[in-house]
Structure formats: structure tokens, C-alpha cells
Amino acid sequence: MSEYFNEGQRQLQENFETVPLADRLQAGIIAAEINPLDAEFIEAQNMFFLATVDDKGQANCSYKGGSKGLVKVVDPTTLAFPIYDGNGMFMSAGNVLVNGQVGLLFVDFNKQARVRVNGLASITENDPLLSHWPEAVLVIRVAVRETFPNCPRYIHKMALVEESTFVPKSQSKTPDAPWKKLEIVADVLPPKDAHLASNEQDVLAAINRN
């Protein structure tokens, strides 16, 4: 019997009589490396969901969006992705510094397919891949522990209308985030954003239009 599953997982598998099925799937689809097909799938996505854990064991889930190629498969056991200018709280990246356990979920809503990757994340100052993504402030690398596809039957079929205009691109200037011009944050913005203070009514109108 596989030692892969924890007590809670085993308890529910036994309750619902799925132990043999779980063992067969664990042996057949869960791998320690990213295969070429999954690597191609991952690098074709422009978004993913990232789960991190802090030093108290509390989980946090974040949406990460960008352009196609947002995540780079460095090699079969290593992924890398950028951290862009966000709200300054660094929830995901900060968790990586204190507890590197992460889970990544890649979903193609058009093709109704998904891949999961779990592993140990780290951040290295001045990572050589930093220039790979315009305007990235950090790069997170993930040492892959396990990867596997998921059943797609509950994935809703959706089509991309357009990418966010705030996704950094090398050939154009990224618009300023409207919320950074709100009065509530005007006096605590970092130096690079201090010039953004403006009329709050105009900002709220812009946010509502978007």
C-alpha cells in the first residue's frame, strides 16, 4: 500500500472505497518531473493560481496573471516565474521566504485542461532570469516535488476576451494602477510611486469605468 497519502486522505479513501483507485492513480500519473507535453502546456498559459503557506502553517492563494510564457520551465525539475509590482504587501513572495512549500495550478479554460505542480520555492537576489520578464521585481524558482494532470470535467469552457492592459510588455509603458492614486495610500506610497497622488474623484471614476 502506498505511503504517499496522509492519514486524512486515507480515511476518506477508505470511507468512500477508493483506496485501490487512489493508489493506481498515484502510481500512474503523479511524477517527480515535468514531462515535455506538460512543459509546453505550462509555458502556453498566461495565468495560474499559486498557493503558499506562511510560518504558522496558514495558507494563502493568489492569482498570477501575465502574458503567455508567464512561467518558464527551466528544466524538468525547475519552474520559474516573476513577481511584478503589486500592492506592496508581498503576501506570496513573503510566504516563500519563511516557508517555501507551494502549489501551482495551471488551467486552460478554452481547452478545458489543467496541470498541478507542487514543490519547494525559493527567491535568489539578482536572479539571472529577472530580465526575462519586463518590470519583474523578483523571480521565484520552484524545485518540483510532484506534478500531475487533473480530470477536466468540472472546468468551465471560457474564452479569453483580452489580456489586462496592466501586464508589463517590453515594447510599451505599463499604465499606472488607479488605486495607487487614492487618498488612503497617498502618503505611504514607496518613492517610485510618490508622483501618483492626484484627485481621488477622478481615480474612483476611472476604477468604476474599468
N, C-alpha and C positions, 0 to 999 in steps of 0.2 A: 504494500500500500504506500502511495506517495506521501512523503513528508513535506511536500510543497505547501499544503494548505494549513491554516491555523485552526485552533480549536473551534472558534465560532463558525468558520466556513464549513468545517467538518460536521458540526452539529446540524446545520441547516441542510447540508447534503444528505445526511442520514435521515433527517425528518422528512425530506421530500424524495428519498430513494434515488438520489442522483450521484452517489459515490462512484460507481463504475464509469458513468458518463464524464464526471469531472476529471477522473484520473486519465481517461482516454484523451480528453481534450488537452489536459496539461502536458501529456507526453507528446501529443501530435502537433500542437500549434504554438506553444509558448517556447520562444527561442532566446538565447543569450546574445544574439547578434541580429542586426538589421539586414535582411536579405535584399538583393538588388531591386526586386519589384516594390517592396515597401519603401526603400530609399527613394525610388522615383516618385512614389505616391507622396511621401512626406515633403519632398522638395517642390512638389507641384502645388502645395497648399499656400494660401495667403493668410491663414489664421489657424490658431489652435487654442486649446484650453490647457492651462497649467495649474496643477495642484502642488502646493508647497506646505511645509509643516514648520512651526516655529519651535523654539527651545522648550516650550511647555507641552508640546505634542498637539497643539491646536492647529487645525487645518485651515487653509485659505485657497480659494480657487479664483483664477484670473483668466480673462480673455486676452489673448495676444493677437493683434492684427498687424498686417503689413502688406507688402507686395509678394507675388509669387517668389519663392526662394527665401521666405522669412526664416526658415530653419534649414541649416546646412548639415548634411550628413558628411562629417569629416572622414569617417571610416566606419566599418561595420559595428563598432562598439562605442562610437562617439558622435553626439549631436552638438550643434552649437546654434545659439540664437541671440538676437540683440535685445537689450533693454533700451527703450527710447525715453525721451523726455516725457515724464508723466505728470503726476500730481505732487511729486516731491516726497511721497511717503515711502517709496521703495518697499512695498509690502512683500512682493515676491522675491526680489533680489536680497532683501534683508533676511528673509527666512533662509535663503540658501546659505548665507554666511554663518548662521547658527545651527542649521540642520539641513544638510544637503539632499534629503530624500524628496524626490519629485515624481510626479506622474504627468505625462503629456498625452492628450487626446486629440488626434487629428481626424477631422470629419470632412468629407466631400459631400455636400448636400445635393449637388447636382447628380453625381453618380451613385449616391447613396452607399457610401463605403466609409470605413473608419479603421484606424490603427491606433493601438495604445503602446506607449513606451514608458517604462519605469526605470529609475536609476538614481545615481548619486551626482548631484550638480555641484559645480564649483565656479568661482569667479577669480580670474587672474588679472592683476593690474596690467594695463597696456597689452592686452591680448592682441596678438598679431592679426586676428580676424576683425578687429574693431573697424578697420577701414572698409570692410566688405559690405557693411550696411551704412548708408548715408545717415548722419546725425545720431548714430548709436552712441550711448554714453557708457555702456558696459556690454560685455559678452558673457553669457552663461554657457558653460560646456556641461554636457551630461554624459557620464560614463554609464552606458546602458547595462542594466541588470537583466531586464526581460522585455520582450516585445511580442505582441501578438495581435492578429486581426480580431475584430468583433463582428458578431452577427449584425447585419444591416437592416433587419426587418422593421425596426422601430424608427429608423431615420426618415424624417420627412423630406420629401423631394422639394428643393428650393433652388432658385436660380439667382446668381449674383446680378444685381442691378448696376451697381458701380462701386468701386473702391472708395474708401474715405479720402477726402481731399487733404487730410492731415497726415497721410502716410508719407514719410520722407522719401524724396526722389533726388537723385544726383543732378538732374537737369533743371530743377525748378526749386524756388523758395517755398518752404512749408509755411502755410498760414499760421498766424498766432492763435493760440487757443483762446476763445472768447471768455471762458471762465476766469482766466488769469487777469482780466481787466475789472473783475468785480471788486467792490469796495471792501468786502470781507477779507480779501487777501492782499489788498494793495500795498499795505505796509510791511508784509512779511515775505514778499517775493524775493527769490535769490537775485543777486546783482545782474545776472544776464537777462532777467525779465523785468527789471525795475522800470523800464521805459514804457511798459504796457498799461500803466494806470491811466484810466480815461473815464468818460461819462458812463455811469452804471446803467442808466436807462437805455442808452444805445446798445450796451452789451446785452442786456436782458432781451431786447428786441431781436438782436442777432441770434441769440440762443433759441428763442422761440421760433424764429424762421427756419432754423435747422432741425 
